[in-house]
Every structure is written in structure tokens, then in C-alpha cells.
Amino acid sequence: MTETIELRLLSESRLDPKARDGLLTYNPSVELFAGTAGPKTLQIWRSNGQVVTKSSQRGEKDSVETLRWKADGQFLAVGWSDGVVRLMGLETNKAVHQMPVCDAAKSKIACIGWARNIAGRRSRSTPTSTSAPWKDIISRDIFPSDRKAAVDLPRELTFLEVETALPKLSPLPASGGSGDDSFVFTTRASLEFLFQPFAPHDSDNVDVMIVGTNDGQIHVSIYDSFVIGTFKYTLPQYSGESVPLQLCHHAAHPDLSTHMLVFKPSTEAKVTTIYLVPIDLTFIHSSPENLSLLASKTTTLQKLLRYVKQVQMHMMHEWQSTRELPTRFLNSINETLRESGNYGEMDVGQAMYHSVVTGHTFPEVKEWLVDQLAERGHKRWDKAVVSGLQALRGLVHEKFLPALERIGIILSRLLGIARFHESKAEIGFTSAQITRIMDIVSCLMLVGHKILLVVMEELELFQSFSIWLRHEIDRLASSSAIEELTEKEATMEHGKILAYIQQYMPASPLRHYLSNVPADHADSGRQQAESGSSLLELLSKQLKKQDAGQSDESTFAQIEFLGGYFGSKAEEIFQGIAEAEKRSVRFGQLTAIELENGVSKFDVLMSATFDTDTPHGVTYTALTTNGNESSVYVFRSTMSVLNGISGYVATEVSCMILGDGKVLDLKFLNDDTLFVLWALGGEPLRVVKIPHKSNEMGYQPYTTERNIIPHVLRNYQVTSVFLNMTVPCEPGFVPTQMEVKQASSKRGKTPAKICLLGSDFQTYKVYALPEGLVGGTVSS
């Protein structure tokens, strides 16, 4: 009889409210778990039950459909009922990425899968390079034995990170933005989490996320947020009618670019057939070495575009705030001057100019300054303008221009990649497209510096004007201390006061850069920019006209136009890359697994073998059926994968009847371990370890027409043949769902775990697996 091991309880939590439909998942690297706190709220807890964050959507009916942690635990993908997958960052309680997947009125998100692949020719777990003998000789001669071996210089240069030498981006104000990203960039922790420097040791890794909907749509993205596209899989028509399918599971292996999708009929309540469909992501296998560089730079560019868009909104908001209150004050006195009818077309600007030059103040202006504006109104005016201009100066200097500098560096890297692959269509964009975008960025940089100069000048002139305005209010309101006020007036810079009254008070030059652009003006500007002329040249001509005082209705200097034009051109690049990769996605041979009783619990694992020159993907599917609670089926599907394309699939099956006990759940931990949660009346709850790869499993060829001959085991045989682990828990605890997590050293060493959710959907227990029992520590 094999040794029985008792699991060690790590934590026990009481969920309040209970997890809806068992939507609960444990982080693979950190002591956190996420689930639903009611149908409309996502909640993340620590293992001690402390709530870390809660989040919900604006829509009254929006609810959580599915959850999935990324393999390294850095992101939680949440599928909502509005058809959007939102990625929650580990360091922030805000959704850092949002990916629309489907139309919520027609379909809903059914499943999310996340995997990591090794790209290109490095996908067979081989060393980075094989040194030739002459290289070994040079290495020994140049580098003593106590020094590091020679590095791959071209590779190091390829993945050299220049951005780390730049100052970090600054957080944005909490108010003033708009849209889904209005709070994403407002904290230092969120920014550092979003803009993590590219790690060279991850240069061979490609993170793939696959999202399935209940109408058979498959949404593929890589590197967290770069969308490849949406694909539709339909079942071959055996009887003339197609069966609508939905994705219910996803499995992958790092060394194979072919993943395995598991579908089930979306219209059947009792699922008796599941379908295994390989999906070949051949762009991962055949990709150049710099696929990870390309993807990381484009995703960083996407995030910078979102950041710049929010900065642009803040800039326009701050400028408008500097004009709103003064405009109300000035409109009031202008209306008074018009109603008096004594001064013709004279406005308050001309009246103030008259007062500065002559010292005489018109009665209506005097009444407005003393009775309406007064000291309180002046303070409000001064604060609105000064604080707004200073905030605008900070936005341009500390956020807008630094972000554009980072974008310029990324575009230069993309330009190099485009020129290297100019003769091929595999990357999806050309150097000409990148050059045009760099032209737009140059325009944004030029306009940013122009805004900075204007803001500095306006701030200086307004401060002189504000001192004079306060002097006028005090002088007109007081009948004494005339000599003191006169001495104060002598120190004023009247030239600056007059310049502000003439050039800035009626209409600030900032209107040429920060005004809203009508749609028809934006369309005409884009048509003119697309005519072949350099946008930078068109902008330079407009700026010269503005400096000369000539009227020009062109929109090339407007931040809103340039930002929108930049975004549309960048989106063309992203779509081109996605289309190039999308052409390299195909579906392989379907395998139907059909059982007489409905499928109750199942799990799927994909492994890779390299016994011959051709790699093979081996998919293990473990399941139980309704009404047959003691049986465990394990299907083994083997396929060849040549140049990233899957071939013929052969399926075998093994079936075991585990005594009189009841199988509550089953999960794969790694390539060698299948855990079965097994309950036997009157005895402690057990976790049985089944070596599913063993030849002693007695796999037999599987066809839907052939009967499956099970291995019948008695209770004592289950405990003697397989490794058993008892689960210490109170007698009333009945698990309904099991998760298994590998050991991790990402943030401190944590053991492999078994997580159990009770049938009450409120009791959650986490147990540690004994060290040495299972391998596969995850450290990335």
C-alpha cells in the first residue's frame, strides 16, 4: 500500500457574498484570488480574506461572465456581459486594457485562455546558440574562466532598451480626462506597471490570449493587448445542418505554436460531445527573431497613444478653464458698454487700453471694476488664469513632450524593422508609413514647443496686467492714499500690460492650438495632408501666417487634429500587422469525443514530444460523466506539427473506475500529474495522483463506434496503486470545484497549491502540496 500524505492547510476564507456560479480563481504567483461579489461586481481578496479591490461597470446590467489570470499572475482578464474583456493590473485597481470582443446584443463571452509560447527556431527548448569550435577558442583566449562568456552582440543590440535612460512619465491629474482611460494614468504605480521596460530574457516569449464567444467566434491577441483578429469556427456539416459551438477550454505548450481549442455545442443543456480543434498560429513559429521586439514596441506605442490622448484632453481642459471665468467677466462689461450707446463699437479692451495710456477710466468701466469685479472677482480671475496656465505649462513640459520623445524612439525602432524586412510582406507595414507618422510626431513636437512659448509669454504678461488691474480697482475705490498708489503705478510695466490687453485678453493665441476642431475642418485637413505634401511643411506655412498676423483657417496646428490624425495613421499600422499575422492562422483536424452520458467535469493539457525530427503535440483530455461518478476517462490525442502546421490527429482512450468513491473534480497540474478529487463515504476526502503519461494506463484506439473497456479498481486498489493525499477538513465541507497551481518564485517562494471551493460557494480552502511531490516551479 502506498503512503498516504496529509495536505497542509494554507488558508481558509469565507466569501461574503458567495461566488456566483463558481467564478473564483487563484493567482498563480501571488497570494490573491479573484471572484464575483454578486453578479455585477468583481472583487479581489488576499488569502486572509482582506478585500484588495472592488470594481464594477457603469451599465446597470453589466456582469462578470468569466475570469482568467495570466500565467505570471500580472494580469486578470475579466470577460463582462457588455462584450468587453478588461485586463486588471496587479498593481492597480483600474482596467489598464479594454478589448471589445463581441456585440453584447448578439453573443456573450464564454471562455478566456492564456498561454505563453517560445517564438521561432528557439521553440525546442534548445540553448540560445550553438558555439562553433573557433568561437570557443576565441572565448577562452579573450575571456578568462572567471569571467562571463561572450554575449551575442547583434542580439544585445537588437533588444537594447534606450527608453530606460529617459525620465519616467508623470501621472496625470485625477480630473480633466475623459473616457475609459481617465483614471488609468493617474498614479505612479499604474504608470510603472503599464510601462515596464522590455526584458531581454523575455525576447523569445509570445503571450497569447484567446477569447471565445457562445457563437463560435475566436478572438486572438498577443502581448496583453495587441489584437490579431477574430475568427469564426463552425462544425463541418455532417447532416446538412451546422451546429453552433462555443469555446469552453484552451490548452497550449510553450514549445508548440499550435494550440488546442475545446468546443461544445452552445445550444445543448446536456453536453455529450466535445470537439478538439487545433489552431495553428504559424506566425509564432515562422516569425523573425524580433517578433517580440515588434510586438512589445507596438503595444507600448498603443499605450503611449492612449496617454497622449488623455494629456491632450487635459491640455484643452486647462486652457478652457483659463478662459471661462474671464470671458464671463468681459462679456458682462461689453454688454454694458453696448447698451449705454455712448462709445460706439468700443469694447472693454479698448477702454482698458485708454485707461492705461491716459489714466482716465470711463464711468461704466469704473462701476464694473469697483462694484461688480472688485477685489473678490479679481482674485478669482487671477487664480483661474495663473493656475490654468501653470497647469498647462506642466502638462506640456512634463507629460506631452516626454511622451512624444518616447514615441519618436519607438518609431525609429519600427522604421529599422520595416527597412530590414522591406522586401517582404510579413510584418504588415512599410517604412513609408512609419516615415509619415514620424512627420506627424514632428508636428506635435513643434506645436508642443509653440504652446510652451505662448504659455510662458501669456503668463508673464498676465501677471503684469493683473497687478495693474488690482491697482485700478484700489485706485478707483479709494479716495485717499493717492501718492502711494501713484508710486506703485510708476513701477508697472505698461508695455506688457498693453501687449496683454491687445494680444491675449480678447483672444489668446493658444486658440490656434487648443480649440475644438469641427468634423468638416478635420476632414478637409486630412485630405490636404493626404495629397502628398509633407504635413510638417503645411504646418510651417500656417505658423508663418499666424506670426505675420494673417488669418488662416487651416487645422494643422490644432492638437486635436494632429492627435486624431496620428491615431488614425497608427491604427493603420496596427491593423496591417494584425492582418499579416491573421493570414498565418488556420484550424486543424477536428476530433470529436462523444460519450453516452453528459460531460460533468473535464480538463485539458497539451504537451510536446521531440522523439523524431518532427515535433508532436499530445493533448490529454480528462473527464467525468453525469450518472457515472466513479469513472475517469483520459483521452490522448497525438498530432504531428510540421513547420507550425498540425497534421493528422490520432486519439486513444483509457478509462478507470475508481472503486465505490465519487469523483468530485479533476485537474492537470503539469505534464506528469493529473489530480483527481475523490470522496469515499466514511473516509477522509482524498486527492489521487494519476500518472496519465504512463504506458500502464492501457490506452486503446478510440472511435465513436467502439466501446471503451474500463479498468475496474477496488477501493483498496485506488489507495495502493496511486499516490493518495488526504484533505484535512470538517465533515460538512463538500468541495464543488478544484483548482491546482504550480509552485512559484515570482514574489517569494510559494508551494504548489490545491484550491477548493465548497458547495455553498462561500467556503474557500487552499492547501499546500508537499515539496518534491510535483515539479515545474514557475518563476516568470
Secondary structure, 3 states (H helix, E strand, C coil): CCCEEECEEEEEEECCCCCHHHCEEECCCCCEEEEECCCCEEEEEECCCCEEEEEECCCCCCCEEEEEECCCCCEEEEEECCCEEEEEECCCCCEEEEEECCCCCCCCEEEEEEEEEECHHHCCCCCCCCCCHHHHHHHHHHCCCCCCCCCCHHHHHHCCCCHHHCCCCCCCCCCCCCCCCCCCCCCHHHHHHHCCCCCHHHCCEEEEEEEEECCCEEEEEECCCEEEEEEECCCCCCCCCCCCEEEEEEECCCCCCEEEEEEEECCCCCCCEEEEEEEEEHHHHCCCCCHHHHHHHHHHHHHHHHHHHHHHHHHHHHHHHHHHHHHHHHHHHHHHHHHHCCCCCCCHHHHHHHHHHHCCCCHHHHHHHHHHHHHHHHHHHHHHHHHHHHHHHHHHHHHHHHHHHHHHHHHHHHHHHHHHCCCCCCCCCCHHHHHHHHHHHHHHHHHHHHHHHHHHHHHHHHHHHHHHHHHHHHHHHCCCCHHHHHHHHHCCCHHHHHHHHHHCCCCCCCHHHHCCCCHHHHHHHHHHHCCCCCHHHHHHHHHHHHHCCCCCCCCCCCHHHHHHHHHHHHHHHHHHHHHHHHCCEEECCCEEEECCCCEEEEEEEEEEECCCCCCEEEEEEEEEECCEEEEEEEEEEEEEEECCEEEEEEEEEEEEEECCCEEEEEEEEECCEEEEEEECCCCCCEEEEECCCCHHHCCEECCCCCCCCCEEECHHHHHHHCEEEECCCCCCCCEEEEEEECCECCCCCECCEEEEEECCCCEEEEEECCECCECCCECC
